[in-house]
Amino acid sequence: MQDTTGHRVEHDSMGDVLVPADAYYAAQTVRAVENFPISGLRFNRTFLWALGLVKAAAAQANVTLGLLDPLRGKAIVQAATEVAEGRFDKEFVVDVFQSGSGTSTHMNANEVIATRAVELLGGKRTGTTHIHPNDDVNMGQSTNDVFPTVIHVAALELVEKRLLPALHTLTQSFATKADEFVKVVKAARTHLQDAVPITLGQEFSGYTSVITHGIRRIENIKKHLAELPLGGTAVGTGLNAHPRLAELAIAELNSRTGLTFRPAENTFEAMQNRDACVETSAALKTVAVGLMKIANDLRLLASGPRTGLAEIALPSLQPGSSIMPGKVNPVIPEAVTMVAAQIIGNDLTISVSALNGSLDLNVMMPVIAFNLLQSIELEAAAARVLAEKCVQGITADIGKCRAYAETSAALITALAPTLGYENATRLYQRALKGGKSIRQIIAEERLLSTEQLETILDLSALAAGRG
């Protein structure tokens, strides 16, 4: 029934509700919108993709099991698939900050799928053809097993299809630069003070290894994200679900996604805890910490162009100042550091949220989902941008790098075994006070022959650890 204000009247267990006439959602969704006018934040496309797939897979399983008649089941599967494809994203109107289980967004989906399935069967949104969002679309399911299943499906999809490829691209970019700079000798720095020689290639090989280790950490969490609690229904017992629902639905998910999911080893643990999300977030945070360190290193190495280190040049992408003409800033590393800060903050939110698994259910799942998926998407995008818009275009100032290495007073370290630590310290201090190089000081004091000095202070040999 439609009123004169462009709304229709929908009924749920708590009474009548006015719903926009053209909406696919219904009464429970409207109540949630009215109850949670908090942030305006909504779940991302990958979450809604996973939500549609999980609902489609469960419906298909119920058809296979003979619990849902094929006609209605086919319509539900198609409607849910359309949700996965993004046809109804504007119908998902519930705020992220809502009921802790995610019931409101789950019912939003159940209502949209039910209404669309009615249409597919030839009925109207206000017609009499009946597909019930709970009895039919939600058959054998609970928010408590569906919502964490959706989180895992969405997270693993993003990890496999976006994050890992982006990290591999970044690794290759750093590895290529490490090879390119393999003979570029420079001064290392520890405590931001001059240290012994190193090559720029060695420095970049360290960055390569940071990302390589990050990839391994991300790979390690996949086996736990692949565990799905679907079929556990409300508390893990599987009440109201067919014993084979999880098996069949997960097989359908695997077929549709190309990923390899499996039933949770223990459905009670899978309801009570969001440990796989915590583990994933921790791995993301570790990579983010590494990215922030690398990004800040690149900013330091490229600082200048006249008053900084200026050992490398980053690609010039855009004007850097509204007042200083010609200024160009390291904008990509700066953006990466902000992404890293966001991921680190998200990790804390996820950790605190996971603590709230009171007894038999975690009750902060929506905010876990939002932050975890945001972290994966941000990290993937930042890694790819860093690789393609920054690292691949880095060039080295070979002369400046070598000049720093030649003038570093830390070269005395290579002479300490020959001259003794105390004498070397004296020479170091004299070099600094007099503004002279170590070579000049040694020559003035005639402590070594020219041949000995050149042999010991061979910068390439020192960078290779052959002192």
DOSEPA-76209 format. One record per residue (C-alpha): residue in three letters; x, y, z. Coordinates in steps of 0.1 Angstrom, whole numbers, plus 2048, in hexadecimal, padded with zeros to 3 digits. Example, Ala and Ser with C-alpha at 12.3 -4.5 7.8 and 13.67 -1.06 7.14 Angstrom:
REM residues 2
code | X | Y | Z
ALA | 87B | 7D3 | 84E
SER | 889 | 7F5 | 847
END
This chain:
REM residues 467
code | X | Y | Z
MET | 800 | 800 | 800
GLN | 80E | 822 | 7F6
ASP | 805 | 843 | 807
THR | 804 | 866 | 7F8
THR | 827 | 86F | 803
GLY | 839 | 857 | 7EB
HIS | 83C | 83C | 806
ARG | 82E | 819 | 80A
VAL | 824 | 809 | 82A
GLU | 839 | 7EB | 835
HIS | 833 | 7D5 | 853
ASP | 84B | 7C3 | 86A
SER | 848 | 7B3 | 88C
MET | 848 | 7D6 | 89C
GLY | 82D | 7E5 | 887
ASP | 829 | 7FA | 868
VAL | 845 | 80F | 858
LEU | 845 | 828 | 83C
VAL | 85D | 81D | 821
PRO | 866 | 832 | 802
ALA | 850 | 825 | 7E6
ASP | 86D | 81D | 7CE
ALA | 883 | 80D | 7E8
TYR | 88C | 7E8 | 7E6
TYR | 893 | 7E7 | 80C
ALA | 877 | 7E5 | 825
ALA | 86D | 7EB | 849
GLN | 88B | 7DE | 85C
THR | 8A3 | 7F3 | 847
VAL | 88F | 813 | 84C
ARG | 88F | 80D | 872
ALA | 8B5 | 809 | 871
VAL | 8B9 | 829 | 85C
GLU | 8A4 | 83C | 875
ASN | 8B7 | 82C | 893
PHE | 8DA | 831 | 887
PRO | 8DF | 854 | 878
ILE | 903 | 854 | 883
SER | 91E | 856 | 869
GLY | 911 | 854 | 846
LEU | 92B | 838 | 840
ARG | 920 | 81A | 82B
PHE | 930 | 7F9 | 823
ASN | 946 | 7F8 | 805
ARG | 93F | 7E7 | 7E3
THR | 953 | 7C7 | 7EC
PHE | 93F | 7C2 | 80B
LEU | 91E | 7C4 | 7F9
TRP | 92D | 7AD | 7DE
ALA | 935 | 794 | 7F8
LEU | 913 | 798 | 80A
GLY | 900 | 792 | 7E9
LEU | 916 | 773 | 7E1
VAL | 911 | 764 | 804
LYS | 8EB | 768 | 802
ALA | 8EB | 75A | 7DF
ALA | 900 | 73C | 7E9
ALA | 8EA | 735 | 807
ALA | 8CA | 736 | 7F2
GLN | 8D9 | 71F | 7D8
ALA | 8E3 | 707 | 7F4
ASN | 8BF | 707 | 801
VAL | 8B1 | 700 | 7DF
THR | 8CA | 6E3 | 7DA
LEU | 8BF | 6D5 | 7FC
GLY | 89A | 6D7 | 7F2
LEU | 892 | 6F1 | 80D
LEU | 88B | 70E | 7F6
ASP | 875 | 708 | 7D7
PRO | 888 | 70D | 7B7
LEU | 872 | 72A | 7AA
ARG | 877 | 740 | 7C8
GLY | 89A | 734 | 7CD
LYS | 8A5 | 73D | 7AA
ALA | 896 | 760 | 7AE
ILE | 8A8 | 765 | 7D0
VAL | 8C9 | 759 | 7C1
GLN | 8C6 | 771 | 7A4
ALA | 8BC | 78E | 7BA
ALA | 8D9 | 787 | 7D1
THR | 8F0 | 784 | 7B4
GLU | 8E4 | 7A6 | 7A8
VAL | 8EC | 7B4 | 7CA
ALA | 90F | 7A6 | 7C7
GLU | 913 | 7B6 | 7A5
GLY | 90B | 7D8 | 7B3
ARG | 8E9 | 7DF | 7A4
PHE | 8DA | 7E8 | 7C5
ASP | 8F6 | 7F9 | 7D8
LYS | 8E1 | 819 | 7DD
GLU | 8C8 | 803 | 7F0
PHE | 8E1 | 7FC | 80C
VAL | 8D9 | 81A | 821
VAL | 8E2 | 80F | 845
ASP | 8FE | 820 | 858
VAL | 91D | 80C | 860
PHE | 918 | 814 | 885
GLN | 8FA | 7FF | 88C
SER | 8F1 | 7DF | 89F
GLY | 911 | 7CD | 8A8
SER | 909 | 7AD | 896
GLY | 902 | 7BF | 875
THR | 8DD | 7B4 | 876
SER | 8D1 | 7D5 | 867
THR | 8E7 | 7D2 | 848
HIS | 8DF | 7AD | 845
MET | 8BA | 7B4 | 846
ASN | 8BF | 7D0 | 82D
ALA | 8CD | 7B6 | 816
ASN | 8B1 | 79C | 81D
GLU | 897 | 7B6 | 816
VAL | 8A7 | 7C3 | 7F6
ILE | 8AC | 79F | 7E9
ALA | 888 | 795 | 7F2
THR | 879 | 7B3 | 7E1
ARG | 88E | 7AE | 7C1
ALA | 886 | 789 | 7C1
VAL | 861 | 792 | 7C1
GLU | 867 | 7A8 | 7A3
LEU | 879 | 78C | 791
LEU | 85B | 776 | 796
GLY | 844 | 790 | 786
GLY | 837 | 7A1 | 7A5
LYS | 839 | 7C5 | 7B0
ARG | 84B | 7D3 | 7CF
THR | 829 | 7D8 | 7DE
GLY | 819 | 7B9 | 7CE
THR | 80D | 799 | 7DD
THR | 828 | 781 | 7D0
HIS | 839 | 778 | 7F0
ILE | 85D | 771 | 7F7
HIS | 865 | 777 | 81C
PRO | 887 | 787 | 825
ASN | 88A | 771 | 844
ASP | 878 | 751 | 83B
ASP | 885 | 74E | 818
VAL | 8A4 | 765 | 812
ASN | 8B2 | 75E | 834
MET | 8A9 | 739 | 835
GLY | 8C2 | 725 | 84B
GLN | 8D6 | 745 | 853
SER | 8DC | 75E | 86E
THR | 8ED | 780 | 86E
ASN | 905 | 770 | 886
ASP | 913 | 758 | 86D
VAL | 90C | 76C | 84D
PHE | 91D | 78C | 857
PRO | 93F | 77E | 861
THR | 93E | 768 | 842
VAL | 939 | 787 | 82D
ILE | 956 | 798 | 83E
HIS | 96D | 77B | 836
VAL | 962 | 777 | 812
ALA | 966 | 79C | 80C
ALA | 988 | 79E | 81D
LEU | 996 | 780 | 80B
GLU | 98A | 78D | 7EA
LEU | 99B | 7AE | 7EF
VAL | 9BB | 79E | 7FC
GLU | 9BD | 786 | 7DE
LYS | 9B2 | 79D | 7C2
ARG | 9BF | 7BF | 7CD
LEU | 9D7 | 7C0 | 7EA
LEU | 9EF | 7A4 | 7E1
PRO | 9F2 | 7AE | 7BD
ALA | 9F9 | 7D2 | 7C7
LEU | A14 | 7C7 | 7E0
HIS | A24 | 7B1 | 7C6
THR | A25 | 7CF | 7AF
LEU | A36 | 7E4 | 7CA
THR | A4F | 7C8 | 7D2
GLN | A59 | 7C6 | 7AD
SER | A5C | 7EC | 7AB
PHE | A74 | 7ED | 7C9
ALA | A87 | 7CF | 7BC
THR | A8C | 7DF | 79A
LYS | A9A | 7FE | 7AB
ALA | AB0 | 7EA | 7C1
ASP | AC0 | 7DA | 7A2
GLU | AC2 | 7FC | 791
PHE | AD4 | 80C | 7AF
VAL | AEA | 7EF | 7B8
LYS | B0A | 802 | 7B1
VAL | AFF | 824 | 7BF
VAL | B15 | 828 | 7DE
LYS | B08 | 83F | 7F9
ALA | B0B | 845 | 81E
ALA | AF4 | 832 | 834
ARG | AE5 | 843 | 852
THR | ADD | 836 | 874
HIS | ACC | 84C | 88E
LEU | ACA | 865 | 871
GLN | AF0 | 868 | 875
ASP | B0B | 85F | 85C
ALA | B13 | 83A | 85A
VAL | B28 | 823 | 845
PRO | B24 | 81F | 81F
ILE | B07 | 80D | 810
THR | AF9 | 80C | 7ED
LEU | AD7 | 81B | 7E4
GLY | ACF | 7F9 | 7D5
GLN | AD5 | 7E8 | 7F7
GLU | ABE | 802 | 807
PHE | AA3 | 7FB | 7EE
SER | AA7 | 7D6 | 7F2
GLY | A9D | 7DB | 816
TYR | A7D | 7EC | 80A
THR | A77 | 7CF | 7F3
SER | A7A | 7B7 | 810
VAL | A62 | 7CB | 825
ILE | A47 | 7C6 | 80C
THR | A51 | 7A1 | 805
HIS | A4D | 79A | 82A
GLY | A2C | 7AC | 82A
ILE | A1F | 796 | 80E
ARG | A28 | 777 | 822
ARG | A15 | 785 | 840
ILE | 9F7 | 78C | 82B
GLU | 9F9 | 769 | 81B
ASN | 9F9 | 759 | 83E
ILE | 9D7 | 768 | 847
LYS | 9C5 | 75A | 829
LYS | 9C0 | 738 | 838
HIS | 9AD | 747 | 855
LEU | 998 | 75F | 840
ALA | 98E | 740 | 82C
GLU | 97B | 732 | 84A
LEU | 956 | 73B | 848
PRO | 93D | 737 | 865
LEU | 920 | 734 | 84D
GLY | 908 | 719 | 859
GLY | 90D | 720 | 87E
THR | 8EE | 737 | 87E
ALA | 8E9 | 749 | 89F
VAL | 903 | 73C | 8B7
GLY | 916 | 721 | 8A4
THR | 8FE | 703 | 8AA
GLY | 8F0 | 705 | 887
LEU | 8CC | 708 | 894
ASN | 8B3 | 70B | 877
ALA | 8CD | 704 | 85D
HIS | 8D1 | 6E3 | 849
PRO | 8F0 | 6D1 | 853
ARG | 8FD | 6D3 | 82F
LEU | 8F5 | 6F8 | 82A
ALA | 919 | 704 | 831
GLU | 929 | 6EA | 81B
LEU | 913 | 6F2 | 7FD
ALA | 912 | 717 | 802
ILE | 938 | 71A | 806
ALA | 93D | 704 | 7E7
GLU | 927 | 71C | 7D4
LEU | 93C | 73A | 7E1
ASN | 95C | 729 | 7D6
SER | 94D | 724 | 7B4
ARG | 942 | 748 | 7B0
THR | 961 | 758 | 7BF
GLY | 97D | 741 | 7B4
LEU | 98A | 742 | 7D8
THR | 98C | 725 | 7F0
PHE | 976 | 728 | 80E
ARG | 96E | 70D | 827
PRO | 957 | 709 | 845
ALA | 964 | 716 | 866
GLU | 977 | 6FC | 87B
ASN | 962 | 706 | 899
THR | 942 | 71A | 893
PHE | 940 | 725 | 8B7
GLU | 963 | 735 | 8B5
ALA | 959 | 744 | 893
MET | 93B | 755 | 8A4
GLN | 94C | 760 | 8C4
ASN | 96C | 76F | 8B5
ARG | 978 | 783 | 898
ASP | 99B | 778 | 89C
ALA | 9A1 | 773 | 876
CYS | 998 | 798 | 872
VAL | 9B0 | 7A2 | 88E
GLU | 9CC | 78D | 87E
THR | 9C5 | 79C | 85C
SER | 9C5 | 7BF | 869
ALA | 9E6 | 7B9 | 87C
ALA | 9F6 | 7AE | 85C
LEU | 9E9 | 7CC | 84A
LYS | 9F6 | 7E2 | 866
THR | A18 | 7D3 | 863
VAL | A1A | 7DA | 83E
ALA | A0D | 7FD | 845
VAL | A28 | 803 | 85E
GLY | A42 | 7F8 | 844
LEU | A32 | 80E | 829
MET | A33 | 82C | 840
LYS | A58 | 827 | 848
ILE | A60 | 822 | 823
ALA | A4C | 840 | 819
ASN | A5D | 856 | 832
ASP | A7F | 849 | 827
LEU | A77 | 853 | 803
ARG | A6D | 876 | 80F
LEU | A8E | 879 | 822
LEU | AA4 | 86C | 806
ALA | A92 | 884 | 7ED
SER | A93 | 8A2 | 804
GLY | AA0 | 8C2 | 7F6
PRO | AA6 | 8C9 | 7DA
ARG | AC1 | 8E0 | 7E8
THR | ABF | 8DE | 80D
GLY | AB7 | 8B9 | 813
LEU | AC7 | 897 | 80B
ALA | ABC | 897 | 7E6
GLU | ACB | 874 | 7E0
ILE | AAD | 86A | 7CC
ALA | A93 | 87C | 7B8
LEU | A6E | 872 | 7B9
PRO | A58 | 877 | 79A
SER | A4A | 89B | 799
LEU | A24 | 897 | 798
GLN | A15 | 8B8 | 7A1
PRO | A1D | 8DB | 7AE
GLY | A24 | 8DA | 7D3
SER | A1C | 8FC | 7E0
SER | A02 | 918 | 7DB
ILE | A1C | 932 | 7E5
MET | A3F | 925 | 7DC
PRO | A43 | 922 | 7B6
GLY | A53 | 903 | 7A8
LYS | A51 | 8EF | 7C9
VAL | A4A | 8CA | 7C4
ASN | A41 | 8B4 | 7E2
PRO | A44 | 88F | 7E8
VAL | A1E | 88B | 7E6
ILE | A1C | 865 | 7E0
PRO | A31 | 85C | 7FF
GLU | A1C | 875 | 813
ALA | 9FC | 865 | 808
VAL | A0A | 843 | 811
THR | A12 | 84E | 834
MET | 9EF | 85A | 839
VAL | 9E1 | 839 | 82D
ALA | 9F8 | 827 | 845
ALA | 9EC | 83C | 862
GLN | 9C8 | 834 | 859
ILE | 9CF | 80F | 858
ILE | 9E1 | 810 | 879
GLY | 9C3 | 822 | 888
ASN | 9AB | 809 | 878
ASP | 9BF | 7ED | 888
LEU | 9B9 | 7FB | 8AB
THR | 994 | 7FE | 8A3
ILE | 992 | 7DA | 897
SER | 9A5 | 7CE | 8B6
VAL | 98E | 7E0 | 8CE
SER | 970 | 7D4 | 8BB
ALA | 97C | 7B0 | 8BC
LEU | 97E | 7B2 | 8E1
ASN | 959 | 7B6 | 8E3
GLY | 951 | 792 | 8DC
SER | 93A | 78E | 8FA
LEU | 933 | 76A | 900
ASP | 926 | 75B | 8E0
LEU | 927 | 777 | 8C7
ASN | 93D | 795 | 8BD
VAL | 927 | 7B4 | 8BE
MET | 93D | 7CD | 8AB
MET | 93E | 7BB | 889
PRO | 933 | 7D8 | 873
VAL | 950 | 7EF | 87E
ILE | 968 | 7D2 | 87A
ALA | 95C | 7CC | 857
PHE | 95D | 7F0 | 84D
ASN | 980 | 7F6 | 85A
LEU | 98F | 7D6 | 84F
LEU | 983 | 7D9 | 82B
GLN | 98E | 7FE | 82A
SER | 9B0 | 7F4 | 836
ILE | 9B5 | 7DA | 81B
GLU | 9A8 | 7F1 | 800
LEU | 9BE | 80E | 80C
GLU | 9DD | 7F9 | 80F
ALA | 9D8 | 7EA | 7EC
ALA | 9D3 | 80C | 7DC
ALA | 9F0 | 81D | 7EE
ALA | A08 | 801 | 7E5
ARG | 9FF | 803 | 7C1
VAL | A00 | 829 | 7C0
LEU | A22 | 829 | 7D1
ALA | A30 | 810 | 7B8
GLU | A22 | 81F | 798
LYS | A23 | 844 | 7A0
CYS | A42 | 846 | 7B5
VAL | A5A | 829 | 7B8
GLN | A5C | 820 | 793
GLY | A66 | 844 | 78B
ILE | A81 | 849 | 7A6
THR | AA3 | 854 | 79A
ALA | AC4 | 856 | 7AD
ASP | ADD | 873 | 7AF
ILE | AFB | 85C | 7AC
GLY | B14 | 878 | 7B2
LYS | B04 | 886 | 7D1
CYS | B00 | 863 | 7E0
ARG | B25 | 85C | 7DB
ALA | B2F | 87E | 7E8
TYR | B1D | 878 | 808
ALA | B2E | 856 | 80B
GLU | B50 | 865 | 805
THR | B4C | 880 | 81E
SER | B3C | 86C | 83A
ALA | B52 | 86C | 859
ALA | B44 | 849 | 860
LEU | B5D | 83C | 847
ILE | B74 | 83B | 865
THR | B62 | 81B | 86F
ALA | B75 | 808 | 853
LEU | B96 | 814 | 861
ALA | B8F | 80C | 885
PRO | B9D | 7E8 | 883
THR | BBE | 7F6 | 876
LEU | BC1 | 816 | 88B
GLY | BAF | 80C | 8AA
TYR | B8D | 818 | 8B8
GLU | B9B | 835 | 8CD
ASN | BB1 | 842 | 8B2
ALA | B95 | 83F | 899
THR | B7E | 853 | 8B0
ARG | B98 | 86E | 8B2
LEU | B9B | 870 | 88D
TYR | B75 | 870 | 889
GLN | B72 | 88E | 8A0
ARG | B8E | 8A0 | 88F
ALA | B7E | 89B | 86D
LEU | B5D | 8A9 | 879
LYS | B6C | 8C7 | 88A
GLY | B82 | 8D0 | 86D
GLY | B68 | 8CA | 852
LYS | B7F | 8B1 | 841
SER | B7A | 88E | 833
ILE | B89 | 86F | 843
ARG | BA0 | 86B | 826
GLN | BAE | 88E | 82B
ILE | BB4 | 888 | 850
ILE | BC5 | 867 | 84B
ALA | BDB | 876 | 830
GLU | BE5 | 893 | 845
GLU | BEF | 87D | 862
ARG | C00 | 864 | 84A
LEU | BF2 | 847 | 85D
LEU | BED | 831 | 83E
SER | BFB | 831 | 81B
THR | BE6 | 83D | 7FE
GLU | BE3 | 819 | 7F2
GLN | BD8 | 80C | 814
LEU | BBE | 828 | 818
GLU | BAF | 823 | 7F5
THR | BAD | 7FE | 7FB
ILE | B9C | 801 | 81D
LEU | B85 | 81D | 813
ASP | B79 | 80D | 7F3
LEU | B54 | 818 | 7F6
SER | B46 | 7FC | 7E0
ALA | B59 | 7E2 | 7F5
LEU | B4D | 7F2 | 815
ALA | B29 | 7F2 | 809
ALA | B2D | 7CD | 801
GLY | B39 | 7C7 | 825
ARG | B5D | 7C0 | 81A
GLY | B6F | 7D7 | 832
END
